[in-house]
Amino acid sequence: MTAASQTGSRRAAKAAQPNPAMMWLKYLLIASFIAAAAFAGMLAVEQTEQLLVRDARFTVPAGEVRGEPSPNLKVEGVAHAPLDQIVRLFEKDYSRSLYLLPHQERRRQLLAVNWVKDATVSRVWPNHVHVRITERLPVAFAQLPTGATAPDEPPSFEVALIDADGVLLAPPKSARFTLPVVTGLRREMPENDRRERIYHVLRMLKDTGELSKDFSEIDAGDPENLKVTRMAGGKAVVLVLGNRQFKTRLEGFLSRQAEILRRLPKAHAFDLRIEDRITAMGDGSGSE
């Protein structure tokens, strides 16, 4: 290669290298375009938000009479939950833009209302609010002690409904439920403890099936040692069933009930937990 050719090659290679000043100018132009686009987007969003907040078309109207719910508030799924309490949660949202309605916060507030298991709050444009409630399902009556009484006074109780999660529910005035009565629960008891006790009660009810219809009371004070009260021989007796084989143990007692009550007429409680043996408790004594 001649000296002239080498010189030409070097010049060509140098010319092919990017100019640093041009590269910086190119990046500056790109950055400026991106910044301008972002600013325009932010401005558009702000203008849209201002429209949604200020335009009367998006305002949730208040009730015609002070204290009444908005005609644009629709609540579904309520049978036993306090509807007036649910409606009151949305009073702050009347005469304001639907855009400002804090739907997640309202949902959290709804979940704190008695009987409400789940809830959804939907903003339906331009100015409607739809609320869907899923209520809890009671599985038993809970007989709850109300506090200490004088020694010569009978204990005092209140009655609430309870669901499978151990949540206590206020009995509605108009509804009627055919459910077992469970004792051994307290209002101040942690919800997890009530849930555990109800879980074992439901196990027992499922196992005993149709036989459970004769239970007047279920004592879940010790979830590992359930007791049931039922009529036998014209009197109420307590049967200690333990924590398993509920139906087998109950059927064993029922098959020998007449003979047991004849031999042990003063007994009012029977322990059925020992296989092939029924032990009388209370005023009675002995085993069968």
C-alpha positions in Angstrom: 0.0 0.0 0.0 1.4 3.4 -0.9 1.8 6.3 1.5 -1.0 8.1 -0.2 -3.4 5.2 0.3 -2.5 4.9 4.0 -3.1 8.6 4.5 -6.5 8.3 2.7 -7.5 5.4 4.9 -6.7 7.2 8.1 -8.7 10.2 6.9 -11.7 8.0 6.1 -11.6 6.3 9.4 -11.4 9.6 11.2 -14.3 10.9 9.3 -16.4 7.8 10.2 -15.9 8.4 13.9 -18.9 10.2 15.5 -18.5 13.9 16.4 -18.8 14.2 20.2 -20.5 17.6 19.9 -23.1 16.2 17.5 -23.8 13.2 19.8 -24.4 15.5 22.8 -26.7 17.7 20.7 -28.6 14.6 19.6 -29.0 13.4 23.2 -30.1 16.8 24.3 -32.8 17.0 21.7 -34.1 13.5 22.7 -34.1 14.4 26.4 -35.9 17.7 25.6 -38.6 15.8 23.6 -39.1 13.3 26.4 -39.4 16.1 29.0 -41.8 18.0 26.9 -44.0 14.9 26.3 -43.9 14.1 30.0 -44.9 17.7 30.9 -47.7 17.6 28.4 -48.9 14.3 29.8 -48.8 15.7 33.4 -50.7 18.8 32.3 -53.3 16.7 30.5 -53.7 14.5 33.7 -54.1 17.6 35.9 -56.6 19.1 33.6 -58.6 15.8 33.5 -58.5 15.6 37.3 -59.7 19.2 37.6 -62.6 18.4 35.2 -63.6 15.3 37.2 -63.4 17.2 40.5 -65.2 20.4 39.4 -67.7 19.3 36.8 -71.2 19.0 38.2 -71.9 16.0 36.0 -69.7 13.9 38.3 -71.2 15.0 41.6 -72.9 12.4 43.7 -76.2 14.0 44.7 -77.5 14.1 48.3 -80.9 12.8 49.3 -83.9 15.1 48.8 -84.4 15.2 52.5 -81.5 15.8 54.9 -80.4 12.4 56.4 -81.8 10.3 53.5 -79.4 8.4 51.3 -78.4 9.5 47.8 -80.7 8.3 45.1 -77.5 7.3 43.2 -76.3 5.0 46.0 -77.3 1.4 45.3 -76.7 -1.3 48.0 -77.2 -5.0 47.2 -76.9 -8.2 49.2 -78.3 -6.9 52.6 -80.6 -9.2 54.5 -79.5 -8.9 58.1 -76.7 -6.3 58.2 -77.7 -2.9 59.5 -78.6 -1.0 56.2 -78.8 2.4 57.9 -75.2 2.0 59.2 -73.9 1.0 55.8 -75.6 3.9 54.2 -74.3 6.4 56.7 -70.7 5.5 55.7 -71.2 7.3 52.4 -72.7 10.6 53.7 -69.4 12.4 53.4 -69.4 11.6 49.7 -72.6 13.4 48.9 -72.4 16.7 47.0 -68.8 15.8 46.0 -67.2 14.4 42.9 -67.4 10.7 42.4 -63.7 10.9 41.6 -62.9 11.9 45.2 -64.8 8.9 46.7 -62.2 6.8 48.6 -63.6 3.4 47.6 -60.9 1.3 49.3 -61.4 3.1 52.6 -65.2 2.7 52.3 -64.7 -1.0 51.8 -62.5 -1.3 54.9 -65.2 0.5 56.9 -67.9 -1.8 55.5 -65.9 -4.9 56.7 -66.2 -3.6 60.2 -70.0 -3.6 60.1 -71.7 -6.5 61.9 -72.9 -9.3 59.5 -70.6 -8.0 56.7 -68.2 -10.7 55.5 -67.1 -9.1 52.3 -67.9 -6.0 50.3 -67.2 -4.3 47.0 -67.6 -0.5 46.3 -67.7 0.5 42.6 -67.7 3.9 41.1 -70.1 3.9 38.2 -69.6 7.0 36.0 -70.7 9.6 35.9 -72.1 9.8 39.4 -73.4 6.5 40.8 -72.0 4.3 43.7 -72.8 0.6 43.7 -72.2 -1.4 46.9 -72.3 -5.2 47.0 -72.5 -6.9 50.4 -71.7 -10.5 51.2 -73.2 -11.4 54.6 -71.9 -13.9 57.1 -73.8 -17.2 57.6 -74.7 -18.0 61.2 -74.1 -21.7 62.2 -75.2 -21.6 65.9 -76.6 -19.5 68.8 -74.0 -18.5 71.3 -75.1 -18.3 74.9 -72.7 -15.8 76.4 -72.4 -14.9 80.2 -72.9 -11.3 80.8 -70.9 -11.0 84.0 -70.8 -11.9 87.7 -74.0 -12.2 89.6 -74.8 -12.4 93.3 -74.3 -15.9 94.9 -78.0 -16.3 95.4 -78.9 -15.2 91.8 -78.9 -17.4 88.7 -76.3 -16.6 86.1 -77.1 -14.0 83.5 -76.7 -14.7 79.8 -77.1 -13.0 76.4 -77.7 -14.7 73.1 -75.9 -13.9 69.9 -75.5 -15.7 66.6 -72.1 -17.0 65.6 -70.6 -17.9 62.2 -67.9 -20.5 61.3 -65.2 -17.8 61.7 -66.1 -17.3 65.4 -67.6 -13.8 64.7 -70.5 -12.9 66.9 -73.6 -11.5 65.1 -76.5 -9.5 66.5 -79.7 -11.5 66.1 -82.0 -9.7 63.7 -85.5 -8.8 64.9 -87.5 -10.3 62.1 -85.5 -13.4 61.1 -85.8 -16.8 62.6 -83.1 -19.4 62.7 -83.2 -23.1 63.6 -79.7 -23.6 65.0 -78.0 -25.4 67.9 -77.2 -23.6 71.1 -73.5 -23.5 72.0 -72.2 -22.6 75.5 -68.6 -22.3 76.7 -68.0 -19.1 74.7 -67.5 -15.5 75.9 -67.8 -12.2 74.2 -64.4 -11.1 75.4 -62.8 -14.4 74.2 -60.3 -13.9 71.3 -62.0 -14.5 67.9 -59.5 -17.3 67.1 -60.5 -19.2 70.3 -64.2 -18.9 69.3 -63.3 -20.1 65.8 -61.5 -23.1 67.1 -64.5 -24.1 69.3 -67.0 -23.7 66.6 -64.8 -25.7 64.2 -65.0 -28.7 66.6 -68.7 -28.2 67.1 -69.3 -28.3 63.3 -67.2 -31.4 63.1 -69.3 -33.1 65.7 -72.6 -32.0 64.1 -71.5 -33.3 60.7 -70.5 -36.6 62.2 -73.7 -37.1 64.2 -76.0 -36.0 61.4 -79.7 -36.4 62.1 -79.0 -37.5 65.7 -77.9 -33.9 66.5 -81.5 -32.6 66.1 -82.2 -33.7 69.7 -79.3 -31.7 71.2 -80.7 -28.9 73.3 -77.2 -27.6 74.1 -73.6 -28.1 73.1 -70.8 -27.2 75.6 -67.7 -26.2 73.7 -65.8 -24.8 76.8 -63.1 -27.4 76.1 -62.9 -27.9 72.3 -61.1 -31.2 72.8 -63.9 -32.5 75.0 -67.3 -31.6 73.7 -70.5 -32.2 75.8 -74.1 -32.3 74.6 -77.3 -32.1 76.4 -80.4 -34.0 75.2 -83.5 -35.5 76.7 -83.3 -39.2 77.8 -86.0 -41.0 79.8 -88.0 -37.8 80.4 -85.0 -35.8 81.8 -82.1 -33.8 80.4 -78.8 -35.6 80.5 -75.3 -34.5 79.6 -73.2 -36.8 77.4 -69.5 -36.3 77.3 -68.4 -37.1 73.7 -64.7 -36.1 73.7 -63.2 -35.1 70.4 -63.8 -38.0 68.0 -66.0 -40.9 67.1 -69.0 -38.8 68.1 -71.7 -40.7 66.2 -70.3 -44.1 67.3 -70.3 -43.1 71.0 -73.7 -41.5 70.8 -75.3 -44.6 69.1 -73.7 -46.8 71.8 -75.5 -44.8 74.5 -78.8 -44.7 72.7 -78.8 -48.4 72.1 -78.5 -49.0 75.9 -80.3 -45.9 77.1 -83.3 -47.6 78.7 -81.2 -50.1 80.6 -78.7 -47.5 81.8 -81.4 -45.2 83.1 -83.2 -48.0 84.8 -80.0 -49.1 86.6 -78.8 -45.5 87.3 -81.9 -43.4 87.7 -80.2 -40.6 89.6 -77.4 -40.0 87.1 -77.7 -36.9 85.0 -74.4 -37.1 83.1 -72.5 -39.9 81.3 -69.0 -40.1 80.0 -68.9 -41.9 76.7 -65.2 -41.5 75.9 -64.0 -44.9 77.0 -64.6 -47.6 74.5 -67.1 -50.3 75.5 -67.8 -48.4 78.7 -70.3 -45.7 79.8 -69.5 -44.0 83.1 -72.2 -42.3 85.1 -71.4 -38.9 86.6 -73.2 -36.6 89.0 -75.6 -38.2 91.4 -75.2 -41.6 89.8 -72.2 -43.9 90.1 -70.9 -46.9 88.3 -70.2 -48.0 84.7 -72.1 -49.8 82.1 
